[in-house]
């Protein structure tokens, strides 16, 4: 199944029931680091004058995921990569620096170049260095006048990656029963979370307190200066909208032309965000099931209405909760947690609905291979069994951002409400509230502050069928950005995000703003 392209974007809650994964911190702590920079040289003002050395990109690191070096970008030329030094701790420059990995394809029309367009594709935990080349066809028109730039945020990929458990431990971690039914299962689940958090502290303790969104936003402003841009032109997708909102709050006067797509709701705390995602994924599943019903006998799943189709999935998951099934000839098994994860992964884009249909049908027949491939994709597991650090970084960033820490009793009390929101995803989302319960670092906020008085217009694109970032979040982002800043554009579609759906109305509206500075009229709708 390796020919199937995995959905690119993620948002806050990725792996169900357990929000994390693997790999070590690359910060400098002695008198000199490997690049000869003194550990006292973490002063942002001095770092803003550094010169980057752009070179042809190497193959991804283990933490970024497997693969080869990127092929030529659409429009010709070459992807170039560089590392940029940023302070480990902005409050303590003497703590030294870490290296951020950057990638760039220069504008093809240099005579009319606007500047750099910086991308963050979400997660948190996604590697921008690997994602931008994979997604670049979507942005070919923008490349005419922008250098396309992305990066691995701190703690992610090749940028001082958070490291936790090893590959074999992670196989166990992601297969665990993440919806415990007995006191013994609850204790086992908590112990698994504790072991994971301990491994993160042991392997990444130096960088762990510093990987939050606020520091990532500060890094972007340093990046703006190092790239030579007066303003930060930015496209944030999924969690990248939250990062962009925090940037706009911290540096409103430095915002250039910015677009937020697949919008994280800045008014949601951890519980509200998880419940919203349970409802969002359920809505996407309802839409998938309705499509199946509409196709009648051409759909592999039984059912004459939405409930009957979904009952097939509910029954399958209940059976997997009692006994996993083999996953093809891999020697592995598909558990209930992995199946739920795989189903969610396929709901990120309508183009993967056929994989969901086939995967559930296969699993009903006793073969869990396809759903396991989908789950592996979400968790960053390659065919050779190695893991990227997407889920380790996801956990680390979430837990240093948000202050909330839940107990077993608190999570268990939420199960009925979450289950009403989604009979498929509710239990996993409710128990997932424990994701940071054993984390060794305190969080920063209940909800992020994205108010940005004085910033120029920011185009905020909401998708009515978005499973991962429900549509309501776009309006709330607009409201919180403040008067005269957020401009909402609605896309009546399916899948996570809107620009890369292929919808020309959305793409034309976004391009008009990024290329010409013409924001859409407030409340504009594309369908």
N, C-alpha and C positions, 0 to 999 in steps of 0.2 A: 504493500500500500504506500510505498515511499513516494510515489508520484503525486500524491495528493498534497497540495500546498496548504499548510496550516494557517488558520486565521492569524492575522498579524497583531491585532491589538488586544490589549487586556485592560481590565480596570481593577479596582481595589481587591475584590475577593476572587482569587483565581482558584486555587486548589481547595476543594470542599473539605470541611472538617478540620483541615490543618493548613495553615497559611504559610508554608515555607519550604526551604531546601538547602543548598550546599556551599561551599568554597572559601581562600585566605586573604587577609587584608594587606594591601601593598602600600603602607605608609612609611615615610622616612622618619627615623627616630634618632639617628646618630648625628655626628658632626657633619657628615656628607652623605648624600644618598648616591644611588648608582649613577645618576646623571651629574654628580658633582655639585648639586645645589645644597647650600648650607641649611641645616635644620632651623636656623634662625631666620631663614628667608621666606617665611610664610606670610609676609606683609602683602595684603592685596594690592596696594598701590604700586609696589615694586613688581609684583607678578603681572600687573596689567601691561607692563612694557616688554614682556618676554616675546621672543620671536619663535614662531613654530617652524618646525622642519617637516615639510610635507613630502611624503615618499609613497611609492606604490604600496597598496594595501596587501598585507600578508593574509593568510588564511585565518579564520576566526580562532581565538583561543578556546581552550576547553570550557571556560566559564561562559563564553559567548555562544557556544554550541558548535557542533561539527559543521564541516563544509569546506569549500575551497575559496580562494580569494575572489572578490567580485569581478564579474565580467564588465566590459565597457558600458558606461551609462548610455541610455537612449539619447541620441544627439551627438554621440561620439566623445572623444576625449578619454579620460581615465579617472577612476576613483583614486584619490590620494588620502593617506591617513597621517595623523600626527598625534603627539601627546602634549597636553597642556597641564602645567602645574597649578594646583589650587591649594589653599591652606587646608590642612586637616581640620583645624579648629579656628574659625574666623575670630573667636573671642581670645584666642591665645596663639598668635603667630609663631611663637617659639616652639610650638608643638610640631612644626615641620610641614611638609607638603605631601600630597598624593598626586598621582598622574591620572588625568582623564583622557580617554581614547576618543578621538574625533575622526570624522570622515567627511570628505568634500568632493563635489563635482562642480567645477567652475562654470559660470554662466557662459552660454554659447554666443550671446550677443553682447560682447564686452563694451561696445560703444554706448549701449543703453542699459548697462548694468545698474540695478537699484542698490544691491548690497548682498548680504548673506540672508538666507531664509533658513532658520534653525527649526528642526523637527524634534518633537518627542512623541513617540508612538504609544506610550502607555505602559501599563504594568500595575504598580511600579515594579520594575525589575527587567523590563524589556531592553535588549541591546539595540540602540539606534544605529550602531556601526554595521550590524548585520541586516537590520530591517530596512534602512533607507535604500540600499542597492536592490533589495528584493521588491520594493514598492515603487521604484523610481519611474516606471512607465507611466504611473498615474500623474506624475509631476513634470512630465516632459515640457509642457507648455510654460510652466513656471521657471524652468531652468534657463529659458532664453535670457531672462533678465536678472536672475538670482543665482548666486552660488548656492547649491543645495548642500546643507550641512546638517549632520546629526552627531550624536555622541552617546557614549555609555555613561549615564549618570553615576555619581559616586556610589560605590557598593555593588555596581552592576557590571557584568561582562568583564572587560579588560580594565576597568577603572576601580582599582582597589577592591576587588570582588569579595563580598561576604562569603565565607566558607563555613559550612556546618558539618553535616554528615557525609560519609563516603557513599559511593554508588550503590553498594549492596544494602547499606543501611537505608538508603532512600527508597529502594524497591520495597522494603518492608514498610517504611513510613507511609508511602502513598497507597499501599494496599490495605492499610489498617481499617478496622471497623470504625468509621467516623460518626456513627449514629448509635452509641451504646444503649443497650436495653436493660442491663442489669448492673448492680453495684460493682461487680467484678469487672465488667466491660468498661464502666466509667473510670474505675481506678487505672485500668490498663491504658485507656485513652490519655488520661492526664499524665501518666508516667511517660508515654511516648512523646507528648509535647514537652515535658520537662527534659527528657534526654536530648531532644532536638535543640532546645534553647541552650542547654549546657554546652553542646557541641559548638554552637555558634559563638558562645562566649569564649570557649577555649581556643577556637581557631581564628576568631575575628574580633577579639575583645577591644583592640585598639581603635578600630574604625567604627565599631558598632554604634557608639553614641552619636556619631557625626554624619550618618547617612540619610538624614531626614530631608523632607521637601524644601524646608527653608534654606538649608545649605545648598541644595541643588539649584534653587533659584539664584542664590548668590553666585554660584559657579557660572550660571548663564550670563549674569551681568559682567563677570570677569571675561567670559568668552567673547561677549559683544565687543569689549574693548580690545582684546587681543586680535580679534578678526578685523579690527579697524572700522567698525560700524558705529555711527553716531546714535542710532536707534536699533533696538532688537526687533527684527521682523521674524514672526514666529508662527508655526502651525503646531498646535497641541492637540493630540487625539487621545480620547479616553482619559486615563490618569494624567496625561499631558495637559489636559484642560485645567486640572487642579494645580499642577505645577505652574502653568501659565498665569492662573489667577493669583497665586501667591507671589509670583514675580511682579505682576502688575501692581499688587498692593505695596510691595517693597520699593519698587522703582517705577512709579507711574509716569514720570517724565521721560523715562528711557524707552517706553513702549513705542514700537513703530507700527507697522501693519500686522495685526495679529488675528488669527482665526482659531476658535475652539470648536472641535468636532467630536461628537460622542461624549456629551458633557457629564462629568461627575458633579453631583449635587453638593454644593458647598455648605448647604444648611443641614445635611445629614450627619448625625454622629454615627458611631460604629453600628449600633443596633438598627437605626433607621436605614442606613446604607445596605445592611445585610437583608433587611426585610424588603427594601425596594428592589434589590436584585432577585430575591425569591419571586416577587411579583413579575419582574421584568422577564426572567427566564420562563416563568409559567406562561406569560403572554406570548412569548416566542414559540413555546411548545404548542399552545393553543392554535397559533397560526399555522404551524407545521401540520398539526393534526387535521385542521380544516382543509388544507391543501390536499392531504391524503384522502380525505372523504370526497373531495371534489373530483379526484381522479378515479374514484371507484375501484374497479378490479385491476387497474394499472398500478395501484398502490400495494406494496407487499404486506402491509399491516392490516389486520382485520378490524372492521368497525364501520358502522353506518353513520356514526356521528362522532363529534370530537371526544366525548367522554369515553366511548368504547375504544377508540384508538389509544387514548392515554391510559386506559385501564390495562391494555396490553403491556405498556411500559411499567406501570406500577406493579403489576403481577411479576414481571420479569425481575425487577429490582428486589421484590420481596423474596423471590426464590434464590437470588444471588446472595441475599443476606443470610440465608441458611446454608448455602453451599455454592462456592465459586465454580466456574466452568472452565475448561481448557481454552487457551487462546491459540488456536491453530497448532502449528508444529513448533512453536517457540519454547515449549516446556514451561511456560508461565500460565497463570490462571487469571481470569477476570473476576474481581471482587465487586461487591455492591458499590463501594466507594469509587472504584475506577470506572465502573459503568456509568454512574451518575456524572462523574467528571467528563467522560467521553461524550455523553449526551449534551451537556452544557457547551462543550467545545464546538460541537456541530451546529449549535444554535447561534453562534457568533455571526454567521453569514448565511443568507438564503442559499448560496451556491453549495453549501455543505449539507443541505437537507437530504439530498439523495444518499449521502454517506450515513446519516442518521437512520434513515429508513432501512438501508441495507444492513447496517450494524445491528439494529434491534432484531431484524428478521434472522440474521445469522445467529445471534445469541439465543433467540428462541429455539433455534435448531441445535443448540449446544456448542456453538463456536463463538468465542468472545474476542477473536483476533482483531476485528475492525474497531470495535469500541475501545479495545485496549490501545490500539494505535492512536486513536483520537485523544484518549486520556494521557498517553505518553507525550503527545504533542503539547498539551497544556502544561504538563509538568516539566517540560524541557528535557525529556529522555530521548537520546538518539538510538538508532538501531543497534549500535554496539554496546548499549547498556550504560553509556556515560551520560551524565546529566550536566546541562548548563546550570548557571546559578540563578535562573529567573525566579524560582520560588523562594530560595534563600534570601535574595534581595527583596522580594515582595514582602516577606515576613518582617525583615529587618526595618524596611522603610515604614511599613504600616505601624509597627510597634513603637518606633521612635516618634512617629507623628502623633498618634492618638493616645490619650491618657487612659481610656477606659480599660479596665481589667475585670473580667467576669469570673464568677465562681461556677462550679458545677450546678449548684442549686439554681443560680440565676439563669443559666443557659437552659436547664431542663424546664424551668417555668415558662420559658418563651416558646417551647416546642409546639404547643397547641396552636398558638397564634400564627406561627410560621407555617405550620402544616396546613392551616386554612388558606393561607396565601398561595401555597403550592404543595400539593400532595406528592410531587416528585422531588422538589428541591428544598422544601421547607425544613425538614429535619436536619439536613446537612448544613444549611445556613444557620440554623439556631445553634447547633453544637459548634459550628465554626466560630461563634463568639468567643470561644475559649482560646483562639489562636495566639493571643498575646498574654494569656494568663500566667505563664511561667517565664516571661521574657525578662532578661537581666537588666534592661535599660528602661527608664521611665519615659513616658510619652510627653508630647509638647502641648497638644490642644484637644479640645472637645470637637470643634469644627474649625477648619482653616479660615482665616480672614482674607477675603479676596476683594475687599473694598478698594477702589482705585480712583479716587477723585483726582481729576487733572489728567488722566490718561486719555488718549485719543480713542475713537471708536474701535471696539473689538467685536468681530463678527462671531456670533455664538450659534452653532448649527445643532438643532435637535431633531432626532429621528423618532417618529411616533411608534415604530415597532422595535426599538432598540432593547435587547434583553439585558445588557450589562450595565448600561447607564440610562435608566428610564427617562422618557421624554420630559417629564416634569422638571428634571434637573436643569434643563437649558433655561427655562424661565427664571428659576431661582438664581442661577448664575448671573443672568442679566440684572436681576433686582439687586443682587449683592455687589456687583461691580459698581453700581451706582448710576445716577442720572447722567445721560449723555455718553455713557461708555459702552455698555453692552447693547448690541443690535441683534435681535433674534431672527434666525431664518429656520423655518420648519420644513423638514422633508418627510413626506408621508410614504414611508417605505419600511423595509425589513432589514434586519442585521444590525451589527454594531458599527456606528458611525455612518456618514453620509457621502463624503467626498469620493471615497474609493468604491462606492456602489456602482459607479458608472453613470449616475444620473446627470445629464447634461445641464439641467437647470441649476443644480447645486454647484457643479463645477464652474459653470459660467459666472455665477454670482460670486463665488469665492475668488476666482481668477480676476474678476473685475476689480475687486478690492485690493488684492495683493499686487496686481500689475498696474492698476490705474488709480488706486485710492478711492474708488467709488463704492461706498458701502451700500448694501441692499436696503430697500425701504423697510422700516421696522415692521415686523409681523409678516414679511413675505413668505409665501408657501411654494414649495416645489413638490411635485408628485409624479 
